[in-house]
């Protein structure tokens, strides 16, 4: 019998000695959700979560879905647990959330694929970089407080700021303060 997507996720995670909490933090979900993925309680995994899991384990989404073979560099991917990047993630003092950043909105400070360390807190000082959830999407932005609105500003000037009036902040949440970032070696 072939392995399910949940079974493949669990096999990859356990081979790296990664906890469900750690994988959940990397893809911005909970340990309970990872448990449900791995035990086929949730089988309709959102595509963006599949892509993030595949990137973490250096496999293709097709492999996770059972449509492809594991790449030739399987051993390298499975040994990530002992890599310098993972030790850095685990050793950032004060970080309780890590995000693999996607996109170029924070260039040149943070590049696509960089790992961002976040200390969970629900507010930040004016002008600080934070992990923020806007309209349900988790991202990293500079936070600027103005008298009647809050501005979530990208570093890259090609990206417009998200402006939210102070009386319209229901779909916005500050997840935490960015305390560091680094570019993993490939």
ChimeraX attribute file (.defattr): number of C-alpha atoms within 10 A of each C-alpha:
attribute: neighborCount
match mode: 1-to-1
recipient: residues
	/A:1	3
	/A:2	7
	/A:3	12
	/A:4	17
	/A:5	24
	/A:6	22
	/A:7	16
	/A:8	17
	/A:9	23
	/A:10	20
	/A:11	15
	/A:12	22
	/A:13	21
	/A:14	13
	/A:15	15
	/A:16	16
	/A:17	15
	/A:18	15
	/A:19	14
	/A:20	20
	/A:21	16
	/A:22	21
	/A:23	20
	/A:24	20
	/A:25	17
	/A:26	20
	/A:27	20
	/A:28	17
	/A:29	15
	/A:30	16
	/A:31	16
	/A:32	12
	/A:33	16
	/A:34	23
	/A:35	17
	/A:36	15
	/A:37	20
	/A:38	21
	/A:39	16
	/A:40	15
	/A:41	12
	/A:42	14
	/A:43	13
	/A:44	10
	/A:45	14
	/A:46	9
	/A:47	10
	/A:48	11
	/A:49	16
	/A:50	20
	/A:51	16
	/A:52	19
	/A:53	22
	/A:54	18
	/A:55	15
	/A:56	17
	/A:57	19
	/A:58	18
	/A:59	21
	/A:60	20
	/A:61	20
	/A:62	15
	/A:63	15
	/A:64	24
	/A:65	15
	/A:66	15
	/A:67	11
	/A:68	12
	/A:69	11
	/A:70	14
	/A:71	13
	/A:72	9
	/A:73	10
	/A:74	13
	/A:75	10
	/A:76	13
	/A:77	19
	/A:78	18
	/A:79	13
	/A:80	19
	/A:81	16
	/A:82	11
	/A:83	13
	/A:84	12
	/A:85	17
	/A:86	13
	/A:87	12
	/A:88	14
	/A:89	20
	/A:90	14
	/A:91	10
	/A:92	16
	/A:93	11
	/A:94	11
	/A:95	19
	/A:96	15
	/A:97	22
	/A:98	25
	/A:99	22
	/A:100	23
	/A:101	20
	/A:102	16
	/A:103	12
	/A:104	17
	/A:105	22
	/A:106	23
	/A:107	14
	/A:108	9
	/A:109	12
	/A:110	22
	/A:111	19
	/A:112	14
	/A:113	16
	/A:114	18
	/A:115	22
	/A:116	23
	/A:117	26
	/A:118	24
	/A:119	20
	/A:120	17
	/A:121	12
	/A:122	13
	/A:123	15
	/A:124	19
	/A:125	11
	/A:126	13
	/A:127	14
	/A:128	14
	/A:129	24
	/A:130	26
	/A:131	28
	/A:132	24
	/A:133	17
	/A:134	18
	/A:135	11
	/A:136	10
	/A:137	10
	/A:138	17
	/A:139	21
	/A:140	28
	/A:141	24
	/A:142	21
	/A:143	24
	/A:144	17
	/A:145	15
	/A:146	11
	/A:147	7
	/A:148	9
	/A:149	15
	/A:150	20
	/A:151	18
	/A:152	23
	/A:153	21
	/A:154	21
	/A:155	20
	/A:156	15
	/A:157	11
	/A:158	11
	/A:159	12
	/A:160	12
	/A:161	17
	/A:162	13
	/A:163	14
	/A:164	18
	/A:165	12
	/A:166	13
	/A:167	8
	/A:168	11
	/A:169	14
	/A:170	10
	/A:171	11
	/A:172	16
	/A:173	17
	/A:174	20
	/A:175	21
	/A:176	23
	/A:177	24
	/A:178	24
	/A:179	16
	/A:180	15
	/A:181	20
	/A:182	17
	/A:183	15
	/A:184	14
	/A:185	8
	/A:186	4
